[in-house]
Amino acid sequence: LLVMGLANGGKTTLVNNLKPEKDRDPPEFVAPTVGFNVERFTLNKCKLTVVDMSGQGKYHELWECYYKDIQAIIFVVDAASSAEQLEESKSMLATMLSHKDLKGTPLLVFANKSDLPEAKGAAAIASEVNLTGAVCDSRAWHIGACSALTGDGIDGGIKWLLGKI
């Protein structure tokens, strides 16, 4: 699995929440990713290798190095972010999904930070990042609201994704 999105969207916190409880770090010890992190663990009887990519712009060029070897993408969007950040997420997602090595790769989008009062709903995020556009026509995709910090909403999306790989 490749976990991607803008910086400070909650990718690393989400990955931390996917790990078995005994292997999780306390939320206050989850640090932003520099470059990338690789985690290996079993989830719902499925052995996973999860590559958590930094969302900082200077690391975006690294992303393509991992496209050939992945079976699915998790794209994390900060549902409480500004219009400019949502536009940047839309552009990033379109560029990424148009890459030849990702053709048909299942996509799970998490509208993270959905527990915040200013957060947009999953349907609004789907529209903002153009999930119904041409880049998603040839792939299975799903969007769900979540809070990576509390874990709320993560299970449903992950069950969908594991059913696709």
C-alpha positions in Angstrom: 0.0 0.0 0.0 1.2 3.5 -0.8 -0.1 6.2 1.6 0.1 9.7 0.1 -1.3 13.2 0.4 -0.2 16.7 1.4 2.0 17.4 4.4 0.2 17.5 7.7 -2.8 15.6 6.3 -2.6 12.8 8.9 -0.9 10.0 6.8 1.5 8.9 9.5 -1.1 9.0 12.2 -3.4 6.9 10.0 -0.7 4.3 9.4 0.0 4.2 13.1 -3.7 3.5 13.7 -3.6 0.6 11.2 -0.9 -1.2 13.0 -1.8 -3.8 15.7 -2.5 -2.1 19.0 0.6 -3.5 20.7 2.8 -1.9 18.0 1.2 1.6 17.9 2.9 4.7 19.1 1.0 7.0 21.4 -0.5 9.8 19.2 1.8 12.5 20.8 4.9 10.5 19.6 3.8 10.3 16.0 6.3 12.5 14.1 5.9 13.9 10.6 7.5 11.7 7.9 10.7 12.8 6.4 11.2 11.1 3.0 9.3 7.9 3.6 8.6 5.2 6.2 8.0 1.5 5.6 5.9 -0.5 8.0 5.2 -4.2 7.8 2.3 -5.7 9.8 -0.7 -8.0 9.5 -4.2 -6.5 9.3 -7.3 -8.7 9.1 -5.2 -11.7 8.3 -3.6 -9.8 5.4 0.2 -9.2 5.4 0.8 -5.6 4.4 3.8 -3.5 3.5 2.8 0.1 3.9 4.9 2.9 2.4 4.1 6.2 4.1 5.3 9.0 1.7 6.1 12.4 3.0 3.7 15.1 1.7 6.3 17.8 1.6 6.8 19.1 -1.9 10.5 18.4 -2.1 9.8 14.6 -1.7 7.1 14.3 -4.3 9.6 13.2 -6.9 10.3 10.1 -4.8 6.7 8.9 -5.1 7.1 7.5 -8.6 9.9 5.2 -7.4 7.2 3.1 -5.6 4.4 3.0 -8.2 5.4 -0.3 -9.9 5.3 -2.4 -6.8 2.1 -1.3 -5.1 -1.3 -3.0 -5.1 -3.4 -0.1 -3.8 -3.2 3.6 -2.9 -4.5 5.4 0.2 -4.7 9.1 -0.4 -5.3 11.2 2.7 -7.0 14.6 2.4 -7.3 17.1 5.3 -11.1 17.6 5.2 -10.6 20.8 7.2 -8.1 22.3 4.8 -8.3 25.5 2.8 -9.6 25.8 -0.7 -6.0 26.2 -1.9 -4.9 23.0 -0.2 -7.8 21.1 -1.7 -6.9 22.4 -5.1 -3.3 21.2 -4.5 -4.6 17.8 -3.4 -6.7 17.6 -6.6 -3.8 18.5 -8.8 -1.5 16.0 -7.0 -4.0 13.2 -7.2 -4.7 13.8 -10.9 -1.0 13.8 -11.7 -0.3 10.7 -9.7 -3.3 8.7 -11.0 -2.5 9.5 -14.6 0.9 7.7 -14.3 1.0 4.6 -16.4 2.2 2.4 -13.5 -0.9 3.2 -11.5 -3.5 2.4 -14.2 -6.4 0.6 -12.6 -4.8 0.6 -9.1 -7.6 0.7 -6.4 -7.8 4.1 -4.6 -9.0 4.7 -1.1 -9.4 8.3 -0.1 -9.7 9.3 3.5 -11.3 12.7 4.3 -9.3 13.0 7.5 -9.9 15.3 10.4 -13.7 14.8 9.8 -14.2 15.3 13.6 -13.3 19.0 13.3 -16.2 21.5 13.1 -14.8 23.1 9.9 -14.4 19.8 8.1 -16.1 19.1 4.8 -18.0 15.9 4.3 -16.7 13.0 2.2 -19.0 13.8 -0.7 -17.8 17.4 -0.8 -14.1 16.2 -0.7 -14.9 13.7 -3.5 -16.1 16.6 -5.6 -13.3 19.0 -4.6 -10.6 16.5 -5.6 -12.5 15.4 -8.7 -12.9 11.7 -7.9 -15.7 11.4 -10.4 -13.4 12.7 -13.1 -11.6 10.8 -15.9 -8.6 9.8 -13.7 -10.9 7.5 -11.7 -13.0 6.0 -14.5 -10.8 2.9 -14.9 -10.3 2.1 -11.2 -12.2 1.1 -8.2 -12.3 4.0 -5.7 -13.9 4.7 -2.3 -13.9 7.7 -0.1 -14.7 7.8 3.6 -14.6 10.4 6.4 -12.2 9.5 9.3 -10.2 10.8 12.2 -6.8 9.3 12.0 -6.2 10.6 15.6 -9.1 8.6 17.1 -9.4 5.9 14.5 -13.0 6.7 13.8 -14.1 5.8 10.2 -10.9 3.9 9.3 -12.1 0.3 9.5 -14.8 0.7 6.8 -12.4 2.1 4.2 -9.7 -0.5 5.0 -12.2 -3.3 4.7 -13.2 -2.0 1.3 -9.6 -1.7 0.2 -8.5 -5.1 1.4 -11.5 -6.6 -0.6 -10.0 -5.0 -3.7 -6.4 -6.3 -3.5 
